[in-house]
Amino acid sequence: MPDLTLHAHPLSSYCWKVLTALYEAGTGFTYQHLDLADPRARAEFYALWPMGKMPVLVDATAGRTVPETSVIIEYLDRYAAPAHRMLPGDAEAALEVRAWDRFFDLHVMTPMQKIVGDRIRPADCRDPFGVAEARRTLDAAYGVLEARMQGREWAAGEFGLADCAAAPALYYADKVTPLRGRLPALTAYLERLETRPSFARVLVEAQPYAHFFPRENVG
C-alpha cells in the first residue's frame, strides 16, 4: 500500500471533496493539517506545490506529489486499492461521472467561493456585480440539478467522484444561496449526502473550525 499524506485544512471545501473519497474508500493516510497563517508552514507548502492550492496528496512510496482534487481521487482509485471505487470501470459510465464532477466544481463550487471570498475583502474592494453574477450562476445550476436529481439517489450511478464534489459544493452553497425547502429533489440529495457516513465524518471534523466561516457582509 502507498504511504499517503494529504495536506489539507478541515474547513476547506475542496479538501472535503478528497477527504470524503478517502473515508468512503477506507484508504489509510496521514492528515497533514495546513495552517497557512504560519509563515513556515506556508513556505513549506508552497515549496511542495507552488500554486498554493489545497489539498495536495503526497505518495511517499512512489515519490509523487499529486495536486487537484479530481486527479487526486482518480489517483487513489488507481493506486491505493480502495474498498470502494470512486469511478466505474465502464468508460461511458466514468465519462458521465467526470462530467458531473466538473459541473459541481465549476458551476456550484466556483460561484459559491466567489460569494464567500467577497465577504473577506476590505469594504472598498468588494465586487457586488461579481457576487450578483455568481448568485445567478448558482440559481441556474440549482435548476439543472433539481431536474437531474428527480428519481435519482446519487449524481451519476453509484456514490462516487461526482458525489464527493457535490457534498461540499452544495453544503456551502446552501449557506450563501439557500436551496432547502424550495428545491425538493436537490434538498433531499443534500440531506442524503450529509448523512452518508464518509461526508458526515468530514462535517464532524470541521465543527471546531466552523466559526471561521465568513458571514455575510453588513453595510
WOLINBEL-V411887 format. One record per helix or strand of 2 or more residues. SS is the DSSP state (h for helix, s for strand). FROM is the first residue (numbers start at 1). LEN is the number of residues. If there is no record, write none. Layout:
SS,FROM,LEN ; SS,FROM,LEN
This chain:
s,4,5 ; h,13,13 ; s,30,4 ; h,39,10 ; s,56,4 ; s,64,4 ; h,69,11 ; h,91,29 ; h,123,3 ; h,128,21 ; h,161,16 ; h,184,12 ; h,197,16
